[in-house]
Amino acid sequence: KGAEWTVWASSEDSAACFPAHVTGLAADGAGRMWVATIGHGALVMRHGLQIKGCQGGQAYYLRPRQSGQPGGLRGNTVWSIAAAPDGRIWMGTGDGTGGGLGVAILDHRGTFDDSSACRDCRQEQVDDQWSTLDLDGTEGNDSTLVSALVVDSMGAWMGTRDDKLGDGEGLRHYALQTKAWTVLRQADSGLSSNLVTDLAYQPQRREWWVATSRRGVAMFDGQAWHHWPRVGAASQMGAVTGAVRRGQALLPVALADRSAFDALFPSLPGLIQVGDDSVVYQVTGFKPSSGNLGPWLEIAPGLATDVAAGSPILRMQRGPASDAASQIAIDPKGGVWVGGRETIWQARGCPALRQAQAACWTDGGLGHWDGQRWKVYNRDNSPLPDQEVGAVAAGLDGRIWVGTGDGKSEGAGLAVLDPSTAAWTVYSRARLPVGQTLGSDGTNRLAVDPETGAVWAAHHSVVEVSQDLSGTMQRSTVGGGVSRWDGARWTAWTRTGGARLLAYAAMRDKGQPSTGGEMSAIHVDRRNGRVWAGGWNAVAGFHWLQG
């Protein structure tokens, strides 16, 4: 006030209602100041410049302290706050980890002694009225958060942010009278993301295909952009016909027969959501009726929660294998193949064996676009050794080569799919015939010789765990370099094998490389009869921007 500042701040001896991290401020018509915070909900400064303690009349608002208790915030992080002309307070809420929980609207009715600060208030003493809005009217959006809010007599404007995907979902407008949502975002009329991981040209249809690191796959057909996230729009397909316990992988539904199922899910695995559960389940098959029971949808993983009879089922449009798309390959017939990385871990409902294998990922794998729809291959429906697919290439014979690996320490070998027969072949470093060598089970990139059809791989090292004769578990980092499949056998060039690769490798005590070299790119220059391999040659260290 004037030239003086009054400070409200948390300290070691202050109570929890005074936050250390303020995300937003809003003044209401009565001159009260509303404060949005990370982790401490929202509080209202209603005593002018007087500083009230948490036990001295300071009103604040949190999520209910007990599950099932009505009212309150959905989460204790408030990313944005605004005071509406009618006196209601709008808050963009979240879970504190970067996820959004929609918008909470508080009608305090001019009383504040019944806020969350009142621990002894009985429910009948609380006259606060709460309502909530899910972004776009869709439940279960745990990624996009409302980071900015402006409310007028007609409705609310909302700015969004997506910490998990690294950018945002543009602007939203919510109309109070019609309850309609309007979406304004660049991705609807242009490229879905500026974080591009690969680019490929489809000559038959003259299409440019773009893989993005966080927003799936985009395609430009010469006139407009088209975009496919892993999970698309939802439509209701009926309801669960009987109660199902948590962990079960069969969901009773009202479908006439297998043909009705095939019409709903022409390509497996399909995607659904059930009731209030935010988990997106894979539909892996159909089990026909038996007596008076069934039919059922076969799903993976098992249900994360109990499901009541009558719970609605939403069928989601199937997109590529992951929103974290990697390499793109175009096969001789014009089919588009895209690798997908693992980003969504779902432990609830995951079988014990999968948990022991650290394989409870619900995304990742190989996606195929045939011109009409997506088909996804993962560990549930194919011999793919890992769903962390970083490299894809189409052979001259039409076979699809898949390299697994996260670019750092994980990988499970290579796999080859023959689309004409649906047959798979899997190669791993430890299971090759005598006389053949594969640089590593981790692959960063694949390339095909356009004349000979040879397949080249740029590898990174992987961590392997083994047990010695004494029973002691040994952890070692192995592999790397460059490999070639010439149609009959594998050959590798690695630093441990004496190849002159300018690429980082861990060193033994005597200064000899212990890994094959960290290679990140590969290109076949057939015109000059050369193969170019890109590597990483640096000392491992921490970078403050990249972690």
MISEKOL-112640 format. One line per field, with one value per residue (C-alpha): residue in one letter; residue number from 1; x, y, z. Coordinates in Angstrom, 3 decimals, padded with zeros to 6 digits. Example, Ala and Ser with C-alpha at 12.3 -4.5 7.8 and 13.67 -1.06 7.14 Angstrom:
2
res c(a s)
n c(1 2)
east c(012.300 013.670)
north c(-004.500 -001.060)
up c(007.800 007.140)
This chain:
547
res c(k g a e w t v w a s s e d s a a c f p a h v t g l a a d g a g r m w v a t i g h g a l v m r h g l q i k g c q g g q a y y l r p r q s g q p g g l r g n t v w s i a a a p d g r i w m g t g d g t g g g l g v a i l d h r g t f d d s s a c r d c r q e q v d d q w s t l d l d g t e g n d s t l v s a l v v d s m g a w m g t r d d k l g d g e g l r h y a l q t k a w t v l r q a d s g l s s n l v t d l a y q p q r r e w w v a t s r r g v a m f d g q a w h h w p r v g a a s q m g a v t g a v r r g q a l l p v a l a d r s a f d a l f p s l p g l i q v g d d s v v y q v t g f k p s s g n l g p w l e i a p g l a t d v a a g s p i l r m q r g p a s d a a s q i a i d p k g g v w v g g r e t i w q a r g c p a l r q a q a a c w t d g g l g h w d g q r w k v y n r d n s p l p d q e v g a v a a g l d g r i w v g t g d g k s e g a g l a v l d p s t a a w t v y s r a r l p v g q t l g s d g t n r l a v d p e t g a v w a a h h s v v e v s q d l s g t m q r s t v g g g v s r w d g a r w t a w t r t g g a r l l a y a a m r d k g q p s t g g e m s a i h v d r r n g r v w a g g w n a v a g f h w l q g)
n c(1 2 3 4 5 6 7 8 9 10 11 12 13 14 15 16 17 18 19 20 21 22 23 24 25 26 27 28 29 30 31 32 33 34 35 36 37 38 39 40 41 42 43 44 45 46 47 48 49 50 51 52 53 54 55 56 57 58 59 60 61 62 63 64 65 66 67 68 69 70 71 72 73 74 75 76 77 78 79 80 81 82 83 84 85 86 87 88 89 90 91 92 93 94 95 96 97 98 99 100 101 102 103 104 105 106 107 108 109 110 111 112 113 114 115 116 117 118 119 120 121 122 123 124 125 126 127 128 129 130 131 132 133 134 135 136 137 138 139 140 141 142 143 144 145 146 147 148 149 150 151 152 153 154 155 156 157 158 159 160 161 162 163 164 165 166 167 168 169 170 171 172 173 174 175 176 177 178 179 180 181 182 183 184 185 186 187 188 189 190 191 192 193 194 195 196 197 198 199 200 201 202 203 204 205 206 207 208 209 210 211 212 213 214 215 216 217 218 219 220 221 222 223 224 225 226 227 228 229 230 231 232 233 234 235 236 237 238 239 240 241 242 243 244 245 246 247 248 249 250 251 252 253 254 255 256 257 258 259 260 261 262 263 264 265 266 267 268 269 270 271 272 273 274 275 276 277 278 279 280 281 282 283 284 285 286 287 288 289 290 291 292 293 294 295 296 297 298 299 300 301 302 303 304 305 306 307 308 309 310 311 312 313 314 315 316 317 318 319 320 321 322 323 324 325 326 327 328 329 330 331 332 333 334 335 336 337 338 339 340 341 342 343 344 345 346 347 348 349 350 351 352 353 354 355 356 357 358 359 360 361 362 363 364 365 366 367 368 369 370 371 372 373 374 375 376 377 378 379 380 381 382 383 384 385 386 387 388 389 390 391 392 393 394 395 396 397 398 399 400 401 402 403 404 405 406 407 408 409 410 411 412 413 414 415 416 417 418 419 420 421 422 423 424 425 426 427 428 429 430 431 432 433 434 435 436 437 438 439 440 441 442 443 444 445 446 447 448 449 450 451 452 453 454 455 456 457 458 459 460 461 462 463 464 465 466 467 468 469 470 471 472 473 474 475 476 477 478 479 480 481 482 483 484 485 486 487 488 489 490 491 492 493 494 495 496 497 498 499 500 501 502 503 504 505 506 507 508 509 510 511 512 513 514 515 516 517 518 519 520 521 522 523 524 525 526 527 528 529 530 531 532 533 534 535 536 537 538 539 540 541 542 543 544 545 546 547)
east c(000.000 001.596 005.322 005.041 004.680 002.837 003.916 001.959 004.305 004.845 007.525 008.728 006.365 003.374 000.309 -000.496 -003.032 -000.270 001.297 004.833 003.830 001.100 -000.235 -002.981 -004.771 -008.310 -010.185 -013.947 -016.570 -016.416 -012.681 -011.630 -008.438 -008.556 -005.253 -004.575 -001.748 000.107 -000.660 -002.682 -005.855 -007.281 -007.566 -009.378 -007.832 -010.889 -009.383 -007.691 -004.014 -004.411 -002.526 -004.731 -003.289 -004.758 -006.303 -007.342 -010.054 -008.176 -010.574 -009.204 -010.597 -009.228 -010.470 -012.610 -010.576 -012.625 -013.428 -017.037 -017.570 -019.491 -018.152 -014.652 -011.939 -011.041 -007.366 -005.362 -003.500 -005.256 -003.598 -005.866 -008.580 -011.196 -014.070 -017.264 -019.649 -022.226 -019.718 -018.873 -015.204 -013.919 -010.783 -008.760 -007.762 -005.146 -003.550 -000.229 001.785 001.068 -002.325 -005.599 -008.864 -011.162 -012.744 -014.302 -016.877 -017.564 -020.662 -019.629 -022.930 -021.110 -020.108 -016.574 -016.603 -017.640 -014.560 -012.101 -010.547 -013.571 -012.704 -015.622 -018.358 -021.142 -022.392 -025.658 -023.676 -021.932 -023.878 -021.179 -022.390 -019.863 -020.103 -017.501 -016.777 -014.767 -012.801 -014.810 -017.450 -015.358 -014.574 -011.191 -008.954 -006.034 -003.483 -004.711 -005.032 -006.707 -003.817 -005.680 -009.260 -011.385 -015.100 -017.784 -021.582 -021.699 -019.245 -015.616 -012.453 -009.844 -006.218 -004.722 -001.407 -000.288 002.757 002.848 002.806 004.921 002.668 -001.058 -004.547 -005.191 -008.180 -011.623 -014.818 -017.670 -021.081 -023.122 -026.520 -026.092 -023.344 -021.544 -017.771 -015.827 -012.293 -009.679 -006.307 -003.653 -003.541 -007.034 -005.940 -002.200 000.571 -000.394 002.976 006.276 008.195 008.836 010.683 010.433 009.122 008.241 006.676 003.943 004.266 001.100 -001.183 001.371 001.128 003.639 003.627 004.964 005.729 005.679 007.219 004.078 001.036 000.831 000.965 000.004 -000.408 -000.600 -002.473 -001.600 -004.682 -005.073 -003.555 -004.971 -004.068 -004.281 -003.590 -003.392 -006.907 -009.458 -013.066 -015.403 -018.885 -021.195 -021.577 -023.932 -023.482 -022.077 -024.798 -023.540 -021.378 -017.665 -015.012 -011.698 -008.959 -011.322 -010.544 -014.017 -016.702 -020.314 -022.035 -025.181 -023.883 -025.847 -022.909 -019.354 -020.336 -021.716 -018.426 -016.404 -018.476 -017.572 -013.932 -012.764 -009.145 -007.827 -006.897 -009.742 -009.989 -012.764 -013.492 -015.917 -018.106 -016.228 -012.909 -010.369 -008.271 -008.347 -008.614 -007.626 -010.291 -008.363 -011.149 -014.750 -016.059 -019.490 -022.378 -022.393 -025.813 -027.427 -024.112 -022.261 -021.229 -018.082 -015.435 -011.934 -009.939 -006.418 -005.334 -007.854 -010.301 -008.704 -011.920 -015.201 -017.763 -021.513 -024.120 -025.386 -022.084 -021.747 -019.037 -017.328 -015.659 -012.614 -011.323 -008.129 -005.017 -001.345 000.484 001.530 001.386 005.188 005.734 009.203 010.326 007.988 008.275 006.322 006.003 006.030 002.203 001.892 001.074 002.324 004.093 004.959 006.812 005.498 007.198 006.091 004.769 001.685 002.282 -000.805 -000.042 -003.674 -005.043 -001.644 -000.918 001.843 004.037 003.844 004.678 007.712 008.817 008.226 005.807 002.626 002.731 -000.576 000.916 003.852 004.411 003.907 001.080 -000.095 -002.299 -003.858 -005.533 -008.713 -007.879 -005.074 -003.959 -001.654 000.730 001.928 002.819 -000.847 -001.460 001.961 005.434 006.833 009.525 009.047 006.633 009.410 009.724 012.214 012.962 010.903 011.887 010.129 012.159 012.142 010.208 007.470 008.498 008.471 011.521 011.048 013.848 013.179 015.040 014.667 017.905 019.525 019.618 016.603 016.007 014.820 016.096 014.569 011.419 010.305 006.670 005.605 002.209 001.286 001.420 001.209 004.387 006.939 010.677 012.535 016.296 018.192 021.883 022.053 020.105 021.880 023.464 027.200 029.219 026.622 026.737 024.196 025.580 022.948 019.363 018.812 018.213 017.977 017.470 017.018 017.817 017.375 019.781 017.586 019.568 020.474 017.700 020.198 018.918 021.257 020.813 022.331 022.513 022.810 023.971 021.565 021.711 021.666 021.297 022.802 023.566 027.050 027.914 027.835 024.288 025.290 023.350 025.567 024.498 026.417 026.099 026.658 026.216 026.185 027.702 026.280 024.736 023.728 021.327 022.270 019.335 021.022 023.139 023.933 027.268 028.217 030.828 031.491 034.210 034.713 035.265 037.874 035.732 036.884 033.627 033.765 031.137 030.969 031.691 032.193 035.842 037.497 040.359 042.996 041.359 039.645 035.992 033.514 030.546 030.139 029.594 026.473 025.115 022.053 021.538 022.164 021.885 022.682 024.302 023.858 025.024 028.493 028.471 028.707 026.920 026.905 026.437 025.924 027.146 027.321 030.848 030.778 031.324 028.092 026.987 024.040 022.450 020.251 017.664 017.520 018.104)
north c(000.000 003.237 002.567 -000.237 -003.943 -006.321 -009.931 -013.125 -016.101 -019.584 -020.215 -023.207 -022.454 -021.335 -023.474 -025.146 -022.578 -020.112 -021.410 -021.124 -021.307 -018.968 -019.633 -017.039 -014.070 -012.808 -009.949 -010.333 -007.571 -007.170 -006.489 -009.881 -011.361 -015.022 -016.891 -020.040 -022.271 -025.466 -028.088 -025.887 -025.302 -021.769 -019.163 -015.855 -012.735 -010.940 -008.828 -006.080 -005.885 -007.802 -011.086 -013.760 -017.085 -020.425 -020.716 -017.061 -016.852 -017.413 -019.139 -021.699 -024.439 -027.946 -031.246 -033.179 -034.782 -037.991 -039.958 -039.578 -036.337 -033.879 -030.551 -029.203 -029.249 -032.322 -031.709 -029.397 -027.726 -024.730 -023.684 -020.703 -018.692 -016.101 -014.269 -014.234 -011.255 -013.291 -013.759 -017.393 -018.397 -020.502 -022.599 -024.713 -027.658 -030.384 -033.258 -031.558 -033.731 -031.797 -033.365 -031.482 -032.184 -029.803 -026.694 -026.321 -023.567 -022.322 -020.406 -019.384 -017.509 -014.762 -016.951 -018.101 -019.602 -022.918 -023.242 -026.139 -024.292 -025.322 -028.871 -029.182 -027.952 -030.452 -030.933 -029.138 -026.068 -025.758 -023.723 -023.730 -024.968 -026.655 -027.621 -029.006 -028.896 -031.452 -029.949 -030.326 -032.124 -035.310 -037.129 -038.694 -036.056 -036.344 -034.640 -031.187 -028.585 -025.160 -022.750 -019.452 -018.314 -015.286 -015.324 -012.890 -012.907 -015.005 -017.722 -018.590 -018.458 -021.052 -021.334 -024.814 -026.453 -030.062 -030.809 -034.459 -033.699 -030.597 -028.008 -027.323 -027.763 -024.158 -022.116 -023.166 -021.159 -022.425 -020.803 -020.547 -020.493 -023.350 -025.259 -025.597 -025.865 -024.108 -025.299 -022.958 -024.583 -024.588 -028.386 -028.564 -026.757 -027.441 -029.709 -031.265 -030.617 -028.894 -031.776 -033.914 -037.243 -038.485 -037.580 -039.854 -039.497 -041.847 -041.688 -043.565 -041.019 -038.171 -037.784 -036.445 -038.338 -036.830 -038.595 -036.416 -037.132 -036.443 -036.007 -039.068 -039.010 -036.336 -036.476 -033.732 -034.808 -031.720 -029.824 -030.262 -031.789 -034.901 -035.968 -039.298 -039.470 -042.886 -042.432 -040.600 -039.512 -041.601 -042.959 -044.953 -048.623 -049.825 -050.856 -053.638 -056.263 -057.652 -056.672 -057.433 -057.594 -055.773 -057.650 -059.530 -059.454 -060.403 -057.727 -058.887 -056.913 -057.022 -057.978 -060.242 -062.222 -062.117 -060.122 -057.342 -057.332 -057.195 -054.225 -052.328 -053.446 -054.115 -053.960 -055.352 -054.308 -051.837 -049.243 -048.637 -046.879 -048.277 -046.244 -043.681 -045.494 -043.266 -046.240 -046.882 -050.670 -052.689 -054.941 -058.044 -060.413 -061.647 -064.555 -065.810 -066.610 -069.807 -070.837 -067.800 -066.029 -063.635 -062.680 -060.927 -058.506 -059.770 -056.815 -056.021 -055.223 -056.551 -054.064 -051.577 -051.194 -053.012 -052.286 -052.243 -053.589 -050.834 -048.943 -047.286 -048.384 -045.819 -047.047 -044.948 -044.421 -046.399 -044.431 -045.386 -047.414 -044.399 -040.625 -040.848 -041.880 -042.815 -043.948 -044.111 -046.665 -046.876 -050.394 -051.157 -051.246 -047.838 -048.986 -046.702 -048.242 -046.222 -047.200 -046.171 -045.745 -046.783 -043.825 -045.036 -047.422 -049.136 -051.312 -051.745 -054.873 -055.829 -059.581 -060.509 -061.945 -058.714 -056.714 -058.923 -058.279 -054.509 -054.837 -053.108 -050.530 -049.829 -048.056 -048.585 -051.137 -051.000 -049.205 -049.806 -047.464 -049.201 -046.086 -046.498 -047.534 -048.245 -051.707 -051.961 -054.788 -055.180 -057.923 -058.822 -059.815 -060.564 -061.991 -058.455 -058.767 -055.261 -052.358 -049.748 -049.509 -046.878 -048.032 -049.296 -050.091 -051.691 -054.273 -054.503 -057.768 -056.004 -057.393 -054.921 -054.678 -053.504 -052.433 -052.203 -049.887 -046.666 -045.085 -045.450 -048.829 -050.928 -053.165 -056.681 -057.328 -057.012 -058.502 -058.968 -059.168 -060.622 -058.940 -061.417 -064.411 -062.657 -064.589 -063.106 -063.709 -062.449 -061.854 -061.289 -060.934 -064.048 -066.372 -066.217 -069.169 -069.699 -067.351 -064.571 -061.400 -058.703 -055.465 -055.035 -055.737 -051.973 -050.283 -046.564 -046.579 -048.909 -048.417 -050.595 -050.853 -049.927 -052.233 -055.344 -055.208 -055.526 -054.145 -051.990 -051.146 -048.428 -049.708 -048.420 -050.411 -052.128 -053.209 -056.974 -058.809 -062.305 -064.754 -066.193 -069.693 -068.495 -067.218 -063.568 -061.279 -059.302 -056.095 -055.177 -052.790 -054.465 -053.929 -051.068 -050.425 -051.236 -054.456 -055.706 -058.440 -059.519 -061.856 -064.872 -063.815 -061.046 -059.211 -056.550 -053.787 -052.692 -050.912 -054.028 -055.908 -053.424 -051.307 -047.679 -046.090 -042.568 -043.227 -043.187 -046.471 -047.281 -048.129 -050.943 -050.441 -050.746 -048.162 -050.676 -050.184 -052.419 -051.597 -051.447 -047.700 -045.554 -045.178 -043.026 -042.908 -044.984 -044.203 -046.253 -044.167 -046.610 -044.151 -044.016 -047.499 -046.241 -046.647 -043.674 -044.157 -041.361 -041.773 -040.035 -039.175 -037.405 -037.923 -038.761 -035.815 -033.898 -031.145 -028.722 -028.497 -032.138 -033.971)
up c(000.000 -001.071 -000.907 001.660 001.100 003.394 003.055 003.561 003.294 004.635 007.200 009.135 011.999 009.922 009.452 006.115 004.923 004.023 000.801 -000.493 -004.166 -005.433 -008.947 -009.249 -007.668 -008.169 -006.501 -006.098 -006.116 -002.339 -002.346 -001.086 -002.563 -003.614 -003.765 -005.785 -004.561 -005.318 -002.703 -000.335 -002.320 -002.347 000.409 000.669 002.245 003.645 006.437 004.449 005.293 008.542 008.574 010.088 011.175 010.155 013.598 013.680 011.061 007.801 005.392 002.950 000.729 000.174 -001.148 001.383 004.132 003.925 000.789 -000.271 001.613 -000.602 -001.800 -001.855 -004.483 -006.505 -005.781 -003.562 -006.416 -007.982 -011.237 -011.989 -010.260 -011.263 -009.592 -011.642 -011.727 -009.772 -006.925 -007.602 -007.619 -010.523 -010.021 -012.450 -010.278 -010.444 -008.602 -007.907 -010.305 -013.483 -014.194 -014.494 -012.673 -014.511 -012.996 -009.556 -008.959 -005.424 -004.370 -000.839 -000.329 001.567 004.527 005.265 008.761 007.166 004.939 005.188 008.143 010.205 011.173 013.615 011.258 010.745 007.201 007.924 009.033 005.681 003.124 000.401 -002.949 -005.257 -008.908 -011.300 -015.020 -016.978 -019.851 -023.093 -021.039 -021.093 -017.868 -017.222 -018.812 -016.403 -018.620 -019.651 -016.915 -016.914 -016.427 -017.026 -016.359 -017.251 -016.372 -017.501 -017.515 -020.681 -019.764 -019.136 -021.227 -020.276 -021.246 -021.030 -020.378 -020.650 -018.502 -019.543 -023.265 -022.975 -024.594 -024.373 -025.771 -026.759 -025.587 -024.456 -024.088 -021.948 -022.502 -019.312 -020.999 -023.486 -021.594 -024.917 -025.310 -028.069 -028.836 -030.290 -030.900 -033.571 -033.761 -035.300 -038.443 -038.552 -037.351 -034.022 -032.367 -033.035 -031.416 -034.519 -034.304 -037.910 -041.361 -044.294 -047.759 -049.005 -052.827 -053.833 -052.175 -052.106 -048.355 -045.869 -042.564 -039.327 -036.050 -032.941 -029.576 -027.533 -029.786 -031.959 -035.754 -038.290 -042.075 -044.732 -047.881 -049.904 -048.792 -045.042 -041.943 -040.298 -036.775 -034.909 -031.175 -029.533 -028.106 -030.234 -029.781 -027.621 -028.365 -026.110 -027.060 -024.330 -020.724 -018.585 -018.097 -014.788 -011.823 -012.250 -009.555 -009.665 -011.498 -013.832 -017.558 -018.875 -019.217 -019.823 -022.592 -024.695 -028.154 -030.459 -031.860 -033.141 -036.218 -033.988 -032.106 -035.339 -036.508 -033.335 -033.255 -036.825 -035.638 -032.361 -029.797 -029.422 -026.661 -024.106 -020.827 -018.260 -015.934 -013.846 -014.273 -016.063 -017.244 -021.000 -021.439 -024.466 -025.976 -027.028 -028.056 -027.851 -025.790 -026.894 -024.562 -022.547 -021.304 -019.710 -019.219 -021.484 -024.019 -022.829 -023.980 -023.254 -021.897 -020.754 -018.151 -015.650 -014.173 -011.801 -009.769 -009.158 -011.864 -011.232 -013.629 -015.885 -015.959 -019.385 -021.814 -024.042 -027.218 -028.107 -031.615 -032.104 -033.073 -033.370 -030.724 -028.651 -028.542 -028.329 -031.944 -033.195 -036.666 -039.693 -042.516 -045.795 -047.212 -050.979 -051.052 -049.403 -045.871 -043.112 -040.097 -036.987 -033.820 -030.432 -027.085 -023.599 -021.588 -019.644 -016.735 -015.308 -012.285 -011.189 -012.803 -014.240 -013.792 -011.331 -014.096 -016.080 -012.960 -012.324 -015.921 -015.558 -018.479 -017.283 -020.065 -021.802 -024.816 -027.122 -029.879 -033.638 -035.438 -039.040 -041.088 -044.108 -045.492 -043.440 -039.891 -037.436 -036.344 -033.323 -032.474 -028.888 -026.426 -025.953 -029.571 -031.067 -030.264 -030.120 -027.417 -026.001 -026.486 -026.389 -030.185 -031.275 -034.824 -037.786 -041.395 -044.366 -046.289 -050.079 -049.693 -047.709 -044.339 -041.441 -039.211 -035.626 -033.281 -029.558 -027.199 -025.244 -026.460 -023.037 -021.322 -022.292 -025.299 -026.087 -029.613 -033.058 -034.558 -038.168 -039.295 -042.633 -043.202 -045.940 -043.560 -040.148 -039.209 -036.808 -036.399 -033.326 -033.063 -029.822 -029.113 -026.920 -029.226 -032.576 -034.397 -033.918 -036.094 -036.176 -034.059 -033.250 -031.863 -029.153 -028.154 -028.048 -031.428 -032.107 -035.877 -038.864 -042.557 -045.665 -048.594 -051.600 -053.913 -051.898 -049.318 -046.452 -043.151 -041.067 -037.369 -035.164 -031.598 -028.070 -025.070 -022.670 -019.052 -018.497 -015.193 -014.843 -012.059 -011.570 -010.303 -006.694 -007.083 -007.018 -009.333 -011.685 -013.459 -016.610 -019.553 -022.899 -026.628 -029.093 -032.508 -035.939 -037.295 -040.756 -041.846 -045.367 -045.865 -044.302 -041.335 -038.868 -038.769 -036.222 -035.987 -032.413 -030.456 -028.349 -031.595 -032.813 -035.132 -035.413 -034.355 -032.968 -030.329 -026.565 -024.764 -021.118 -020.436 -018.514 -016.074 -018.802 -021.005 -023.294 -024.290 -022.487 -024.742 -028.506 -028.876 -028.629 -032.179 -032.841 -036.639 -039.773 -043.511 -046.624 -049.399 -052.280 -054.935 -053.388 -051.903 -048.333 -045.027 -042.661 -038.924 -036.414 -032.877 -029.546 -028.429 -025.083 -021.415 -019.632 -017.524 -016.169 -018.230 -016.329 -019.127 -020.177 -016.902)
